[in-house]
């Protein structure tokens, strides 16, 4: 995955505009090849996903792995939406 700064430059997107986009808009942008849109979604939900997994697992490292796996499934499933 390319860096966020490079992605913003390549996509022409202003990161501040992406922060105001809805989840649906960001997923549509991601499916159209804008990796910076997924970066915004990841940052938006990362901490919540880890906290949710931690409440069940009570281990930070495992919770992070589970959260990352969930995001990987989103990436792999994005093309089917």
Rosetta blueprint (number, residue, H / E / L):
1 X L
2 X L
3 X L
4 X H
5 X H
6 X H
7 X H
8 X H
9 X H
10 X H
11 X H
12 X L
13 X L
14 X L
15 X H
16 X H
17 X H
18 X H
19 X H
20 X L
21 X L
22 X L
23 X H
24 X H
25 X H
26 X H
27 X H
28 X H
29 X H
30 X H
31 X H
32 X L
33 X L
34 X L
35 X H
36 X H
37 X H
38 X H
39 X H
40 X H
41 X H
42 X H
43 X H
44 X H
45 X H
46 X H
47 X H
48 X H
49 X H
50 X H
51 X H
52 X H
53 X H
54 X H
55 X H
56 X H
57 X H
58 X L
59 X L
60 X H
61 X H
62 X H
63 X H
64 X H
65 X H
66 X H
67 X H
68 X H
69 X H
70 X H
71 X H
72 X H
73 X H
74 X H
75 X H
76 X H
77 X H
78 X H
79 X H
80 X H
81 X L
